[in-house]
Amino acid sequence: MPSRPEDVEIRRGQRLLFLTVLFGVLLTYPLLGAFDHDARPGGIPLLYLYILGLWILLVAVTGYLVRKTDQKPEE
């Protein structure tokens, strides 16, 4: 039985909410503090690289979730 469009939208919303909470947790002080020290790979502070990497990952995963279409099961 194919999924109704409303169900697909609800699941997508739930996934995006989970993603928001996950990245919110990844940007809290305890984890930011773990990356806030004097290491400078490539001359860039490690904290900046961590935040930039998280931002790129957030954009990529959000784009994937928004564009992803549910495939119909084969009969």
N, C-alpha and C positions, 0 to 999 in steps of 0.2 A: 504494500500500500504506500503510495508516494506521500511524502510529508506535505502538510499544508503550508502555504507561504507564511502564515502567522506563526507556526511552530518554528520555522527556519529563522524568522526575525527574532523570536524570543531566545532561541539558542545563541544566536549571534550576539544579542545584547548581553546575555549571561557571560559569554566568553570575553567580551570587551570589558565588562565590569570586573571579572577576575583579573584580566590583564592590568587594569587600572590599579587594583589593590596590590597586585604583585609588584608593579613598578613603584608604587608608593612605599611599600616595605623596603624595596631595594635602595630607595633614596632617603631612608631614615638615618639618624645620626650614627648608630652603632656600626652600620656598614660603611657609611662615608668616612667615619673615623678610622676604619681599618685601612683605608686607602690614602689617608692624609698623613704622609710622611715624606721624607726628603728624596725618595727615589724619583729619577727623571729619565725614563727611557726615551731616547731621541731628543732629550732636552725639554720635554714637556712633562709637567708635574703629573704624577700618577693619578691623583684625584681628578684632574681634568680629563685624562684618558678614560677613567672609569665612567664619569658622567657622560662623556661623548659616546662611548660604546653603548651605554644603556639607552641613550636617546636614539641612536641609529637602530638598535635592536627593537625598541618600542615602535618606531616608525615602520620598520620592516614587518613585524608581526601584526601590527594593526592593519597595514595594507593588505597583508595576506588574508586576515580574517574578514575584512570588509569585501574583498574581491572574490573570495572563495565561494563557489557555487556548490550546493549539495548535489552529488551525483545520484542519479536514479538507480536503484538496484536493477540488475539485469534479470530478465524473466526467462 
